Amino acid sequence: MKKEDKTAVLNMMRTFYNSPALYTNGSEEIFAANFDNSVNDNPFLESYIISDDSEIIGYTMLAKSFSTEFGKECIWFEDLYLKEEYRNKGIIPQFIDFIKSKYQGRLLRLEVEKENKHAVHVYENAGFKTLPYAEYYID
């Protein structure tokens, strides 16, 4: 992800965060902070655009942490978005394979709404397993 991708990425964030795929709707302030941290040297965030050589068709943001539960570094797929017209073409599985290869030996995690059956299917086929507990947060 580069600074010149800002308009395209922010537009995709607005679409993604207003979809049933997320519990929260985000805000312009959050979108701007996420993008700024993506293109600056934040050691906890790594971001990518997904393109088809002529246009940006998706983006992802990966958060880096350590999991004491699993005893290893953890890469969280925070945002994983692909424009609707590019879905069901094998793009997301290819991208997940790229990240699996890049971060071999690390724990990869993501969250998905159970109702998003297609995404659940894609992630399970990529090797992700369901954890049997709820996640909580304080903001």
C-alpha positions in Angstrom: 0.0 0.0 0.0 1.3 3.4 -0.9 0.2 7.0 -0.2 -1.2 7.4 -3.7 -3.6 4.6 -3.0 -5.4 6.6 -0.3 -8.6 7.5 -2.2 -9.2 3.9 -3.5 -8.5 2.3 -0.2 -10.6 4.7 1.8 -13.5 4.1 -0.6 -13.1 0.3 -0.1 -12.9 0.8 3.7 -16.2 2.7 3.7 -17.9 -0.1 1.7 -16.3 -2.9 3.8 -17.1 -1.3 7.2 -20.7 -0.7 6.1 -21.3 -4.3 5.2 -22.6 -7.2 7.3 -19.0 -8.5 7.4 -18.2 -6.3 10.4 -19.8 -5.6 13.7 -18.7 -2.0 13.8 -19.1 0.7 11.1 -15.8 2.5 11.7 -15.5 6.2 11.1 -13.6 8.6 8.8 -11.2 9.2 11.7 -10.5 5.5 12.1 -10.2 5.0 8.3 -7.7 7.8 8.0 -5.7 6.6 11.0 -5.6 3.0 9.6 -4.4 4.3 6.2 -1.8 6.6 7.7 -0.4 3.8 9.9 -0.4 1.5 6.8 1.8 3.8 4.7 4.1 5.0 7.6 6.6 2.8 9.3 4.3 1.3 11.9 6.0 -2.0 13.0 2.6 -3.5 14.1 0.8 -3.0 10.8 1.5 -4.3 7.3 -0.9 -3.4 4.5 -1.3 -4.5 0.9 -3.4 -3.5 -2.1 -4.7 -6.2 -4.4 -4.8 -5.2 -8.0 -5.5 -6.7 -11.4 -2.7 -4.6 -13.1 -5.1 -1.9 -14.2 -7.0 -1.0 -10.9 -7.0 -1.6 -7.2 -9.6 -4.3 -6.5 -9.0 -5.0 -2.8 -6.9 -4.4 0.2 -5.8 -6.1 3.4 -4.3 -4.9 6.7 -2.2 -7.3 8.8 -1.6 -6.7 12.5 1.4 -8.2 14.1 1.5 -9.4 17.7 2.6 -12.4 19.9 0.2 -15.1 21.0 1.0 -16.5 24.5 -1.8 -19.0 23.9 0.1 -20.5 20.9 3.7 -19.4 21.9 4.5 -17.7 18.7 4.2 -14.6 16.6 0.8 -13.9 15.4 -0.4 -12.2 12.1 -4.0 -11.0 12.3 -5.9 -10.4 9.1 -7.6 -7.3 10.3 -9.2 -6.2 7.1 -9.4 -8.5 4.0 -11.6 -6.9 1.4 -12.1 -7.6 -2.3 -14.6 -5.7 -4.5 -17.7 -7.8 -5.1 -17.2 -8.2 -8.9 -13.8 -9.9 -8.3 -15.0 -12.4 -5.7 -15.3 -16.1 -6.4 -12.3 -16.0 -8.8 -9.7 -17.5 -6.4 -8.0 -14.2 -5.6 -8.4 -14.4 -1.8 -7.1 -18.0 -1.5 -4.1 -17.0 -3.6 -3.4 -14.0 -1.3 -3.8 -16.1 1.8 -1.3 -18.6 0.3 1.1 -15.7 -0.3 0.8 -14.6 3.4 1.2 -18.3 4.6 4.4 -18.6 2.6 5.7 -15.2 3.8 5.0 -15.9 7.4 5.7 -19.6 7.7 5.8 -20.8 11.3 3.7 -17.9 12.5 0.1 -18.1 13.7 -2.4 -16.6 11.3 -5.7 -15.4 12.7 -8.8 -13.7 11.4 -12.4 -13.1 12.4 -15.4 -13.7 10.3 -19.1 -13.4 10.9 -20.6 -16.9 11.0 -23.4 -15.7 8.7 -20.9 -15.0 6.0 -21.0 -18.6 4.7 -18.9 -18.0 1.6 -16.1 -16.3 3.6 -16.2 -19.1 6.2 -15.9 -21.7 3.4 -12.9 -19.9 1.8 -11.1 -19.6 5.1 -11.7 -23.2 6.1 -10.4 -24.3 2.7 -7.3 -22.2 3.3 -6.7 -24.2 6.5 -8.1 -21.9 9.2 -9.8 -23.6 12.1 -12.5 -22.2 14.4 -11.7 -21.4 18.0 -14.4 -22.2 20.5 -14.7 -18.9 22.4 -16.0 -15.4 22.1 -13.7 -12.5 21.9 -14.2 -9.4 24.1 -12.8 -5.9 24.0 -12.8 -2.5 25.8 -12.5 0.6 23.7 
